[in-house]
Amino acid sequence: MPKQILAQFNIDMKNYVKLQKKKKIYEIRKKLLKKNLKKRKIKT
């Protein structure tokens, strides 16, 4: 039984790490997009 729990925990941790990376990338892209849109507004 404990092995199953550890395996599930391990899978959950891997998914958590993947989600964190995706979220981090999303935040970075969002900031860059805002910055680029500001630049466009200034040019026109």
PDB file with SEQRES, HELIX, SHEET and CRYST1 records, atoms N, CA, C and O in Angstrom:
SEQRES   1 A   44  MET PRO LYS GLN ILE LEU ALA GLN PHE ASN ILE ASP MET          
SEQRES   2 A   44  LYS ASN TYR VAL LYS LEU GLN LYS LYS LYS LYS ILE TYR          
SEQRES   3 A   44  GLU ILE ARG LYS LYS LEU LEU LYS LYS ASN LEU LYS LYS          
SEQRES   4 A   44  ARG LYS ILE LYS THR                                          
HELIX    1 AA1 PRO A    2  LYS A   43  1                                  42    
CRYST1    1.000    1.000    1.000  90.00  90.00  90.00 P 1           1          
ATOM      1  N   MET A   1       0.816  -1.216   0.000  1.00  0.00           N  
ATOM      2  CA  MET A   1       0.000   0.000   0.000  1.00  0.00           C  
ATOM      3  C   MET A   1       0.856   1.276   0.000  1.00  0.00           C  
ATOM      4  O   MET A   1       0.592   2.179  -0.793  1.00  0.00           O  
ATOM      5  N   PRO A   2       1.867   1.372   0.863  1.00  0.00           N  
ATOM      6  CA  PRO A   2       2.665   2.604   0.857  1.00  0.00           C  
ATOM      7  C   PRO A   2       3.346   2.877  -0.485  1.00  0.00           C  
ATOM      8  O   PRO A   2       3.519   4.035  -0.866  1.00  0.00           O  
ATOM      9  N   LYS A   3       3.734   1.812  -1.207  1.00  0.00           N  
ATOM     10  CA  LYS A   3       4.370   2.016  -2.514  1.00  0.00           C  
ATOM     11  C   LYS A   3       3.409   2.700  -3.475  1.00  0.00           C  
ATOM     12  O   LYS A   3       3.812   3.580  -4.235  1.00  0.00           O  
ATOM     13  N   GLN A   4       2.141   2.301  -3.448  1.00  0.00           N  
ATOM     14  CA  GLN A   4       1.142   2.918  -4.321  1.00  0.00           C  
ATOM     15  C   GLN A   4       0.977   4.393  -3.984  1.00  0.00           C  
ATOM     16  O   GLN A   4       0.875   5.240  -4.872  1.00  0.00           O  
ATOM     17  N   ILE A   5       0.953   4.684  -2.697  1.00  0.00           N  
ATOM     18  CA  ILE A   5       0.784   6.074  -2.262  1.00  0.00           C  
ATOM     19  C   ILE A   5       1.984   6.908  -2.723  1.00  0.00           C  
ATOM     20  O   ILE A   5       1.825   8.025  -3.216  1.00  0.00           O  
ATOM     21  N   LEU A   6       3.193   6.344  -2.555  1.00  0.00           N  
ATOM     22  CA  LEU A   6       4.393   7.069  -2.984  1.00  0.00           C  
ATOM     23  C   LEU A   6       4.401   7.268  -4.491  1.00  0.00           C  
ATOM     24  O   LEU A   6       4.778   8.336  -4.974  1.00  0.00           O  
ATOM     25  N   ALA A   7       3.992   6.260  -5.230  1.00  0.00           N  
ATOM     26  CA  ALA A   7       3.959   6.385  -6.689  1.00  0.00           C  
ATOM     27  C   ALA A   7       2.979   7.478  -7.095  1.00  0.00           C  
ATOM     28  O   ALA A   7       3.286   8.296  -7.963  1.00  0.00           O  
ATOM     29  N   GLN A   8       1.824   7.498  -6.485  1.00  0.00           N  
ATOM     30  CA  GLN A   8       0.827   8.529  -6.792  1.00  0.00           C  
ATOM     31  C   GLN A   8       1.355   9.914  -6.437  1.00  0.00           C  
ATOM     32  O   GLN A   8       1.169  10.875  -7.183  1.00  0.00           O  
ATOM     33  N   PHE A   9       2.018   9.999  -5.286  1.00  0.00           N  
ATOM     34  CA  PHE A   9       2.590  11.266  -4.844  1.00  0.00           C  
ATOM     35  C   PHE A   9       3.638  11.741  -5.846  1.00  0.00           C  
ATOM     36  O   PHE A   9       3.704  12.924  -6.179  1.00  0.00           O  
ATOM     37  N   ASN A  10       4.459  10.798  -6.322  1.00  0.00           N  
ATOM     38  CA  ASN A  10       5.504  11.118  -7.294  1.00  0.00           C  
ATOM     39  C   ASN A  10       4.897  11.656  -8.581  1.00  0.00           C  
ATOM     40  O   ASN A  10       5.379  12.642  -9.137  1.00  0.00           O  
ATOM     41  N   ILE A  11       3.840  11.007  -9.051  1.00  0.00           N  
ATOM     42  CA  ILE A  11       3.151  11.455 -10.270  1.00  0.00           C  
ATOM     43  C   ILE A  11       2.558  12.847 -10.050  1.00  0.00           C  
ATOM     44  O   ILE A  11       2.652  13.717 -10.916  1.00  0.00           O  
ATOM     45  N   ASP A  12       1.948  13.044  -8.882  1.00  0.00           N  
ATOM     46  CA  ASP A  12       1.371  14.355  -8.572  1.00  0.00           C  
ATOM     47  C   ASP A  12       2.441  15.436  -8.557  1.00  0.00           C  
ATOM     48  O   ASP A  12       2.217  16.541  -9.052  1.00  0.00           O  
ATOM     49  N   MET A  13       3.599  15.125  -7.993  1.00  0.00           N  
ATOM     50  CA  MET A  13       4.688  16.110  -7.945  1.00  0.00           C  
ATOM     51  C   MET A  13       5.176  16.450  -9.352  1.00  0.00           C  
ATOM     52  O   MET A  13       5.442  17.612  -9.660  1.00  0.00           O  
ATOM     53  N   LYS A  14       5.292  15.426 -10.203  1.00  0.00           N  
ATOM     54  CA  LYS A  14       5.728  15.676 -11.581  1.00  0.00           C  
ATOM     55  C   LYS A  14       4.731  16.592 -12.292  1.00  0.00           C  
ATOM     56  O   LYS A  14       5.122  17.535 -12.980  1.00  0.00           O  
ATOM     57  N   ASN A  15       3.439  16.302 -12.118  1.00  0.00           N  
ATOM     58  CA  ASN A  15       2.407  17.140 -12.737  1.00  0.00           C  
ATOM     59  C   ASN A  15       2.466  18.558 -12.189  1.00  0.00           C  
ATOM     60  O   ASN A  15       2.298  19.524 -12.933  1.00  0.00           O  
ATOM     61  N   TYR A  16       2.704  18.680 -10.895  1.00  0.00           N  
ATOM     62  CA  TYR A  16       2.789  19.996 -10.260  1.00  0.00           C  
ATOM     63  C   TYR A  16       3.942  20.794 -10.858  1.00  0.00           C  
ATOM     64  O   TYR A  16       3.793  21.976 -11.167  1.00  0.00           O  
ATOM     65  N   VAL A  17       5.094  20.141 -11.017  1.00  0.00           N  
ATOM     66  CA  VAL A  17       6.265  20.819 -11.580  1.00  0.00           C  
ATOM     67  C   VAL A  17       5.975  21.262 -13.013  1.00  0.00           C  
ATOM     68  O   VAL A  17       6.328  22.375 -13.403  1.00  0.00           O  
ATOM     69  N   LYS A  18       5.325  20.383 -13.806  1.00  0.00           N  
ATOM     70  CA  LYS A  18       4.971  20.749 -15.179  1.00  0.00           C  
ATOM     71  C   LYS A  18       4.048  21.956 -15.201  1.00  0.00           C  
ATOM     72  O   LYS A  18       4.227  22.873 -16.002  1.00  0.00           O  
ATOM     73  N   LEU A  19       3.064  21.948 -14.321  1.00  0.00           N  
ATOM     74  CA  LEU A  19       2.120  23.065 -14.266  1.00  0.00           C  
ATOM     75  C   LEU A  19       2.823  24.357 -13.883  1.00  0.00           C  
ATOM     76  O   LEU A  19       2.535  25.416 -14.440  1.00  0.00           O  
ATOM     77  N   GLN A  20       3.753  24.268 -12.924  1.00  0.00           N  
ATOM     78  CA  GLN A  20       4.484  25.460 -12.500  1.00  0.00           C  
ATOM     79  C   GLN A  20       5.290  26.035 -13.661  1.00  0.00           C  
ATOM     80  O   GLN A  20       5.322  27.249 -13.864  1.00  0.00           O  
ATOM     81  N   LYS A  21       5.947  25.146 -14.429  1.00  0.00           N  
ATOM     82  CA  LYS A  21       6.735  25.606 -15.574  1.00  0.00           C  
ATOM     83  C   LYS A  21       5.842  26.282 -16.603  1.00  0.00           C  
ATOM     84  O   LYS A  21       6.180  27.345 -17.125  1.00  0.00           O  
ATOM     85  N   LYS A  22       4.683  25.656 -16.900  1.00  0.00           N  
ATOM     86  CA  LYS A  22       3.752  26.239 -17.860  1.00  0.00           C  
ATOM     87  C   LYS A  22       3.274  27.601 -17.390  1.00  0.00           C  
ATOM     88  O   LYS A  22       3.176  28.543 -18.177  1.00  0.00           O  
ATOM     89  N   LYS A  23       2.978  27.697 -16.107  1.00  0.00           N  
ATOM     90  CA  LYS A  23       2.494  28.956 -15.557  1.00  0.00           C  
ATOM     91  C   LYS A  23       3.571  30.036 -15.657  1.00  0.00           C  
ATOM     92  O   LYS A  23       3.281  31.185 -15.991  1.00  0.00           O  
ATOM     93  N   LYS A  24       4.804  29.658 -15.368  1.00  0.00           N  
ATOM     94  CA  LYS A  24       5.921  30.599 -15.430  1.00  0.00           C  
ATOM     95  C   LYS A  24       6.109  31.104 -16.857  1.00  0.00           C  
ATOM     96  O   LYS A  24       6.272  32.303 -17.083  1.00  0.00           O  
ATOM     97  N   ILE A  25       6.086  30.181 -17.817  1.00  0.00           N  
ATOM     98  CA  ILE A  25       6.232  30.552 -19.233  1.00  0.00           C  
ATOM     99  C   ILE A  25       5.086  31.468 -19.646  1.00  0.00           C  
ATOM    100  O   ILE A  25       5.292  32.461 -20.343  1.00  0.00           O  
ATOM    101  N   TYR A  26       3.873  31.123 -19.207  1.00  0.00           N  
ATOM    102  CA  TYR A  26       2.690  31.940 -19.529  1.00  0.00           C  
ATOM    103  C   TYR A  26       2.863  33.365 -19.004  1.00  0.00           C  
ATOM    104  O   TYR A  26       2.575  34.330 -19.711  1.00  0.00           O  
ATOM    105  N   GLU A  27       3.333  33.493 -17.767  1.00  0.00           N  
ATOM    106  CA  GLU A  27       3.523  34.822 -17.174  1.00  0.00           C  
ATOM    107  C   GLU A  27       4.567  35.622 -17.944  1.00  0.00           C  
ATOM    108  O   GLU A  27       4.374  36.813 -18.190  1.00  0.00           O  
ATOM    109  N   ILE A  28       5.659  34.988 -18.323  1.00  0.00           N  
ATOM    110  CA  ILE A  28       6.719  35.675 -19.066  1.00  0.00           C  
ATOM    111  C   ILE A  28       6.189  36.159 -20.415  1.00  0.00           C  
ATOM    112  O   ILE A  28       6.427  37.300 -20.811  1.00  0.00           O  
ATOM    113  N   ARG A  29       5.462  35.276 -21.120  1.00  0.00           N  
ATOM    114  CA  ARG A  29       4.918  35.654 -22.427  1.00  0.00           C  
ATOM    115  C   ARG A  29       3.910  36.785 -22.300  1.00  0.00           C  
ATOM    116  O   ARG A  29       3.852  37.674 -23.149  1.00  0.00           O  
ATOM    117  N   LYS A  30       3.113  36.745 -21.229  1.00  0.00           N  
ATOM    118  CA  LYS A  30       2.118  37.788 -21.002  1.00  0.00           C  
ATOM    119  C   LYS A  30       2.797  39.142 -20.803  1.00  0.00           C  
ATOM    120  O   LYS A  30       2.353  40.150 -21.351  1.00  0.00           O  
ATOM    121  N   LYS A  31       3.878  39.159 -20.014  1.00  0.00           N  
ATOM    122  CA  LYS A  31       4.612  40.407 -19.789  1.00  0.00           C  
ATOM    123  C   LYS A  31       5.207  40.933 -21.090  1.00  0.00           C  
ATOM    124  O   LYS A  31       5.134  42.127 -21.379  1.00  0.00           O  
ATOM    125  N   LEU A  32       5.801  40.021 -21.877  1.00  0.00           N  
ATOM    126  CA  LEU A  32       6.397  40.435 -23.142  1.00  0.00           C  
ATOM    127  C   LEU A  32       5.346  40.998 -24.092  1.00  0.00           C  
ATOM    128  O   LEU A  32       5.585  41.992 -24.777  1.00  0.00           O  
ATOM    129  N   LEU A  33       4.195  40.360 -24.128  1.00  0.00           N  
ATOM    130  CA  LEU A  33       3.121  40.826 -24.998  1.00  0.00           C  
ATOM    131  C   LEU A  33       2.676  42.232 -24.601  1.00  0.00           C  
ATOM    132  O   LEU A  33       2.496  43.098 -25.457  1.00  0.00           O  
ATOM    133  N   LYS A  34       2.502  42.450 -23.305  1.00  0.00           N  
ATOM    134  CA  LYS A  34       2.102  43.783 -22.833  1.00  0.00           C  
ATOM    135  C   LYS A  34       3.140  44.820 -23.238  1.00  0.00           C  
ATOM    136  O   LYS A  34       2.801  45.909 -23.701  1.00  0.00           O  
ATOM    137  N   LYS A  35       4.414  44.465 -23.056  1.00  0.00           N  
ATOM    138  CA  LYS A  35       5.499  45.378 -23.387  1.00  0.00           C  
ATOM    139  C   LYS A  35       5.482  45.715 -24.873  1.00  0.00           C  
ATOM    140  O   LYS A  35       5.637  46.876 -25.253  1.00  0.00           O  
ATOM    141  N   ASN A  36       5.293  44.701 -25.710  1.00  0.00           N  
ATOM    142  CA  ASN A  36       5.257  44.914 -27.160  1.00  0.00           C  
ATOM    143  C   ASN A  36       4.058  45.756 -27.567  1.00  0.00           C  
ATOM    144  O   ASN A  36       4.163  46.600 -28.456  1.00  0.00           O  
ATOM    145  N   LEU A  37       2.928  45.532 -26.926  1.00  0.00           N  
ATOM    146  CA  LEU A  37       1.745  46.330 -27.256  1.00  0.00           C  
ATOM    147  C   LEU A  37       1.955  47.788 -26.876  1.00  0.00           C  
ATOM    148  O   LEU A  37       1.511  48.684 -27.595  1.00  0.00           O  
ATOM    149  N   LYS A  38       2.622  48.037 -25.764  1.00  0.00           N  
ATOM    150  CA  LYS A  38       2.920  49.414 -25.369  1.00  0.00           C  
ATOM    151  C   LYS A  38       3.816  50.081 -26.399  1.00  0.00           C  
ATOM    152  O   LYS A  38       3.612  51.242 -26.752  1.00  0.00           O  
ATOM    153  N   LYS A  39       4.819  49.337 -26.882  1.00  0.00           N  
ATOM    154  CA  LYS A  39       5.713  49.871 -27.891  1.00  0.00           C  
ATOM    155  C   LYS A  39       4.945  50.245 -29.149  1.00  0.00           C  
ATOM    156  O   LYS A  39       5.199  51.294 -29.741  1.00  0.00           O  
ATOM    157  N   ARG A  40       4.013  49.402 -29.563  1.00  0.00           N  
ATOM    158  CA  ARG A  40       3.211  49.668 -30.759  1.00  0.00           C  
ATOM    159  C   ARG A  40       2.386  50.933 -30.593  1.00  0.00           C  
ATOM    160  O   ARG A  40       2.284  51.739 -31.518  1.00  0.00           O  
ATOM    161  N   LYS A  41       1.794  51.108 -29.410  1.00  0.00           N  
ATOM    162  CA  LYS A  41       0.983  52.290 -29.162  1.00  0.00           C  
ATOM    163  C   LYS A  41       1.813  53.561 -29.250  1.00  0.00           C  
ATOM    164  O   LYS A  41       1.364  54.571 -29.791  1.00  0.00           O  
ATOM    165  N   ILE A  42       3.014  53.503 -28.720  1.00  0.00           N  
ATOM    166  CA  ILE A  42       3.896  54.674 -28.730  1.00  0.00           C  
ATOM    167  C   ILE A  42       4.281  55.031 -30.162  1.00  0.00           C  
ATOM    168  O   ILE A  42       4.336  56.214 -30.498  1.00  0.00           O  
ATOM    169  N   LYS A  43       4.548  54.043 -31.015  1.00  0.00           N  
ATOM    170  CA  LYS A  43       4.970  54.291 -32.400  1.00  0.00           C  
ATOM    171  C   LYS A  43       3.875  54.959 -33.226  1.00  0.00           C  
ATOM    172  O   LYS A  43       4.165  55.815 -34.061  1.00  0.00           O  
ATOM    173  N   THR A  44       2.632  54.577 -33.002  1.00  0.00           N  
ATOM    174  CA  THR A  44       1.559  55.128 -33.848  1.00  0.00           C  
ATOM    175  C   THR A  44       1.011  56.426 -33.315  1.00  0.00           C  
ATOM    176  O   THR A  44       0.107  57.008 -33.915  1.00  0.00           O  
TER     177      THR A  44                                                      
END                                                                             
